[in-house]
Amino acid sequence: MFSSKEQFKETFLDKLNGMFGKSLEEASSMDRYMALGAAVRNHIARKWVKTNERYLYKGERQVYYFSIEFLLGRLLGANLLNIGIRRFCQDALGELGIDLNELENLEADAGLGNGGLGRLAACFLDSMASLSLPVHGCGIRYKYGLFEQKIVDGYQMELPDNWLKNGNVWEIRKPDKAVIVRFYGTVRMEARDGRLRFIHENYKPVLAVPYDVPVIGFQNQTVNTLRLWSAETVSAEQGLEYSDLNRCKRLENIQYQYDVDAISEILYPDDTHYEGRVLRLKQQYFFVSAGLQSIVRRYKRKNGTLLEFADKIAIHINDTHPALVIPELMRIFIDEEGMGWEEAWQITVNTVSYTNHTILPEAMEKWPVEIMHHLLPRIYMILQEINERFCRHLWHSFPGDWDKIHQMAVIADDYVHMAHLAIAGSYSVNGVAKIHTEILKKEVLKSFAQTYPYKFNNKTNGITHRRWLLQANPNLARLISRIVGDSWLYHPAYLASLRRYSEDAAFREKVAAIKLANKEKLARHVRNKYGITLDPHSLFDVHVKRIHAYKRQLLNALHILDLYNRLKENPDLDIPPRTFIFAGKAAPGYYLAKRVIKLVNTLAAMVNHDPRIRDKLKVVFLENYSVSLAELIIPAADLSQQISTASKEASGTGNMKFMLNGAITLGTLDGANIEIREEVGDENIIIFGLTADEVLQYYQQGGYRAWDLYHSQPRLQLVLDQLVNGFLPAPGEEFRVIFNSLLHDNDEFFVLKDFFPYAAAQETAGRLFADRQRWGRMAIHNIAHAGFFSSDRTVSEYAVGIWKINPVVIGDPYMVGMDRR
Ligand SMILES: *Cc1c(COP(=O)(O)O)cnc(C)c1O
């Protein structure tokens, strides 16, 4: 604990001297950032060790959250806030002439995730530590995170994200905790002591080295661990078994080095799309095996036997990417610990729980048997056995129904179906919003839900209100705490006490003034970076998320074109001035999504340069959407576009961040939008479009007739024709693929079908926005009802309903940070 500013300054300067051999004056801003980070890390080191000791010696149940992505963003600001010393450090550094904000902005985002799934894992870590829950993260330390997006001439370019180039002050490498993961090779069977043994031979060993990152709870004494694994070649010092050592000598060649480095080199940039490449499977098995080996090793050191493993350990898999925990646990129990199949299976199933994240067919993971067999021969044998026993079990549920059993099998038609494996091998399967779980149970996984009704449950997603309000919108957070106290920081449901202030005109003024200041800040950023001037009094209409056909950025873009046409025809059209803000990355190989980015940028070029339109419409595409950019954009939003095709967005979490910051949702009845409506009430959200039931019904009848709409609606026809008739300032034929996807491929995502309802909803939004008092009330209602969407609520539900764990309070619960003294 820093006892005073003087002592803090001394520690900071010592770090600066010690790490860089420089005085304060000589040190660069980056040096200063690193020194501050190191001082903060030292500051929590004791708590971190204490937390681990407490977990180890008291023997409460521990949870391990396995995720192939953790989209952490920056850590310095969040850590300072959670420790409770941000204001204290700001003041102390100020006395040294250092701007804390500037240092915070130097930190590279830890972009180890694509979007919602990875960010959810990061929000969960914050809530778990803040609720004093004994949960640890397990993932991969990618050398390169999600690519950096540049927009050049309207097109997306992808640059490598070298986030580690200045080092990472938040991680500690633990080479003594390294383990070996085995790939390829053959399995020999041998009867010994009356038991069949499986010996994996001629494999390629990979050394998995953990890097531990502290996860600091909010104003408590808990510091949990996120363990990220890095792949290295095996070398002699690693204390290997003799056979390993020999093998490695033979393998010490360039190819081996290259293959190993590739494993934790880079994050796959595919969001909700399955990538069937061997390297991806290697990544999955790599961190799963390393994580489990270290868990079992630690458990055995403490307990001796594995009999109570399932009582003491819970393993959660975030989507199916870590589903190999199931056969890998079986392998460890059977091959290394000598258990029988039945016993091993019982422990495994009682240990693992699984979250399903999507029903998009293209996201369902399935691995060719051939690849699985070749890369992981022993795991494949276990998968075959799991499949055989599972199918036999299904026979009891669906006697004689071979079709159904075939559809549900873990291995069928030469593929391993990872979702089926995850359901068969776990005790809990949850969806991420009410409607998503219902669709899972009634449609996509219906047969599974019939077989195992007790496994299925819902856990509606959430976001950490600390990062997404306290940190991202400090002025609003301060205002709220001044009005209703700061209990909402610990109990986000208390935000509801703001509700009655929606009728307080002076309070509305203050909220509006903060929103305006946030918009001005974003406008400054846009002017400095892009030379585009935004009117902070215009309606900031924001659509930021991954670019994907189902998220329908195209619907937004077509509406902008329509609005432009109408304004050209009638310059006096009565609409409030509007700024359309887009941001988001497309997967590098996702051709159509990249064309949508080009379309938005083309519209921006046209609209922003049209002198007759300029004061009414602006369009900007901000490059490189990331956590830190989201923290700048979301507090500045008036309107939150959540317009996915109903049934497609499992939950969404962007929607929650926006409402928490007082933006009004313009959305479809999809994912968590439905629950947002339940919370805020019909009058505080703008809903339009097809329902999930209607969409699913259309799919059953083979879609609708997009051409009929085209021919019967002149406004829509004009917009669609303008995509391909040279009207837009872009190379000819540029948007033909978009035109074709809507008309020739029959508009799979109902963009045209929802076009007029959307336009009407946009008109409603404009009208409501023009009534400042009304809009202000709606904004406050949204903030007041956002408490339910805190990940504290979500994680508590996981703790009680799935993991069956209790908080483990570390140290003195009344210790608070300097900021509150
Ligand atoms: C919250 C978040 C997402 C998820 O947004 P959705 O609108 O739910 O798709 C994606 N990327 C980043 C950087 C985020 O912070």
The ligand as an SDF file (V2000), in Angstrom:
LIG
                    3D

 15 15  0  0  0  0  0  0  0  0999 V2000
  -18.6500   -5.1200  -26.7640 C   0  0  0  0  0  0  0  0  0  0  0  0
  -17.7270   -5.2690  -27.9000 C   0  0  0  0  0  0  0  0  0  0  0  0
  -18.0810   -6.0620  -28.9910 C   0  0  0  0  0  0  0  0  0  0  0  0
  -19.4140   -6.7750  -29.0880 C   0  0  0  0  0  0  0  0  0  0  0  0
  -20.3540   -5.9120  -29.6920 O   0  0  0  0  0  0  0  0  0  0  0  0
  -21.7440   -6.4340  -30.2640 P   0  0  0  0  0  0  0  0  0  0  0  0
  -22.4340   -5.1820  -30.6440 O   0  0  0  0  0  0  0  0  0  0  0  0
  -22.4250   -7.1530  -29.1550 O   0  0  0  0  0  0  0  0  0  0  0  0
  -21.4360   -7.3010  -31.4290 O   0  0  0  0  0  0  0  0  0  0  0  0
  -17.2000   -6.1580  -30.0370 C   0  0  0  0  0  0  0  0  0  0  0  0
  -16.0120   -5.5220  -30.0250 N   0  0  0  0  0  0  0  0  0  0  0  0
  -15.6410   -4.7380  -29.0020 C   0  0  0  0  0  0  0  0  0  0  0  0
  -14.3250   -4.0350  -29.0470 C   0  0  0  0  0  0  0  0  0  0  0  0
  -16.4770   -4.5830  -27.9000 C   0  0  0  0  0  0  0  0  0  0  0  0
  -16.0870   -3.8100  -26.8760 O   0  0  0  0  0  0  0  0  0  0  0  0
  1  2  1  0
  2  3  1  0
  2 14  2  0
  3  4  1  0
  3 10  2  0
  4  5  1  0
  5  6  1  0
  6  7  2  0
  6  8  1  0
  6  9  1  0
 10 11  1  0
 11 12  2  0
 12 13  1  0
 12 14  1  0
 14 15  1  0
M  END
$$$$
